[in-house]
Amino acid sequence: MPTLLIRHGHGNHFVSERHTERVPLARQNNEQHFARFGCFIQQSDSLVWSKLAGLQKVKINNVFGFSQSNGYIDTVYYGYDVVALGYYSRRYDTVSVPLFDGFPLVWCELRIVDGTDNPPHNSNVVDLFSGNRQRSKP
């Protein structure tokens, strides 16, 4: 059973369809929002995949690993400042994670430093592709 490894609170959490804990989502105002984990969705499940098209794409914060079994065996560790793609359902307050070829889509979050002694800030957003809905017609 696929398992997502997430750091939040005072430790590491294993999130799977058996352990449906709350996962941290990025917010625009640098506040943390938590949503209950819903499920993993394989890319080949086209019927379910098409239903995700209407849901909001979000970043899941603090992802540090993924395992295709139980979180202890065959674990791929990603490191720090890694986020994963998720689909958020406001109606059920859940987030689902799509799997592409058996793995979630993850990437490192870039930290912006302005060259002064100011600490870096994270460019967190809720909707990853909000600009795509408002494209102007040629």
C-alpha positions in Angstrom: 0.0 0.0 0.0 1.5 3.4 -1.0 2.7 5.6 1.9 3.6 9.2 1.9 6.1 10.3 4.6 5.4 13.8 6.0 7.2 15.9 8.6 4.9 18.1 10.8 4.3 18.7 14.4 6.9 16.9 16.6 7.8 14.1 14.3 7.3 12.1 11.1 4.0 10.8 10.0 3.2 7.9 7.7 0.1 8.7 5.6 -1.7 6.1 3.6 -5.2 4.9 3.0 -5.0 3.0 6.3 -3.5 6.0 8.2 -5.6 8.9 7.1 -4.0 11.6 9.1 -4.2 15.3 8.4 -1.6 16.6 5.9 -0.2 20.2 5.8 -1.2 22.3 2.7 0.4 25.5 1.6 -1.5 28.8 2.0 -0.9 32.2 0.4 -0.7 34.0 3.7 2.0 31.6 5.0 -0.5 30.0 7.4 -0.7 26.3 7.5 -4.0 24.5 6.6 -4.5 20.9 7.3 -6.8 18.6 5.3 -7.5 14.9 5.9 -5.8 12.5 3.5 -8.2 10.9 1.1 -6.5 8.5 -1.1 -3.8 7.8 -3.8 -5.1 7.8 -7.3 -3.3 5.9 -10.1 -3.0 7.7 -13.4 -4.6 4.7 -15.2 -7.9 5.1 -13.3 -9.3 7.4 -16.1 -12.8 7.6 -14.6 -11.5 8.8 -11.2 -8.8 10.9 -12.9 -11.4 12.9 -14.9 -13.3 13.7 -11.7 -10.1 15.3 -10.3 -10.2 17.9 -13.1 -12.7 20.0 -11.3 -10.8 20.0 -8.0 -8.3 22.5 -6.8 -4.6 21.6 -7.2 -2.6 22.3 -4.0 0.9 21.8 -2.7 1.3 19.4 0.2 4.1 20.7 2.5 6.9 18.9 4.3 7.0 15.7 2.2 10.3 13.9 2.8 9.7 10.4 1.3 7.4 7.9 -0.4 7.1 4.2 -0.2 5.2 1.9 -2.5 4.6 -0.5 0.4 4.4 0.5 4.0 6.9 3.4 4.7 9.7 1.2 6.0 10.7 -0.9 2.9 11.7 0.5 -0.5 11.4 4.1 0.7 12.6 7.0 -1.6 13.7 9.9 0.5 13.4 13.4 -1.0 15.1 15.8 1.5 14.0 19.2 2.8 11.7 21.8 1.3 9.9 19.3 -0.9 6.2 19.6 -1.8 3.9 17.2 -3.6 1.0 17.7 -5.9 -2.4 17.1 -4.4 -6.1 17.6 -5.3 -8.1 19.3 -2.6 -11.9 18.8 -2.1 -13.5 21.6 -0.2 -16.7 19.6 0.2 -15.0 16.8 2.1 -12.0 18.7 3.3 -9.7 16.0 1.9 -6.7 15.9 -0.3 -6.0 13.1 -2.8 -2.5 12.4 -4.3 -2.1 11.3 -7.9 0.5 8.8 -8.7 2.4 9.0 -12.0 4.0 5.6 -12.9 3.6 4.7 -9.2 5.1 7.8 -7.7 3.7 11.2 -6.6 4.8 14.4 -8.4 7.2 16.1 -6.0 9.5 19.1 -6.4 11.8 21.2 -4.2 10.4 24.6 -3.1 12.8 27.4 -3.9 13.6 29.9 -1.2 13.8 33.6 -2.2 16.7 35.6 -0.7 16.8 39.3 -1.3 20.5 39.8 -0.7 20.2 41.5 2.6 20.1 40.0 6.1 16.4 39.3 5.8 15.6 35.6 6.2 14.3 33.8 3.1 10.5 33.5 2.7 8.6 30.7 1.1 6.3 31.5 -1.9 3.4 29.3 -0.8 0.2 29.3 -2.8 -3.0 27.4 -2.6 -4.0 27.1 -6.2 -1.0 26.1 -8.4 -2.6 26.9 -11.7 -5.1 29.8 -11.1 -3.8 31.8 -14.0 -4.8 29.1 -16.5 -8.5 29.7 -15.9 -8.3 33.3 -16.8 -6.5 33.3 -20.1 -7.5 35.9 -22.6 -8.7 34.8 -26.0 -6.6 35.9 -29.0 
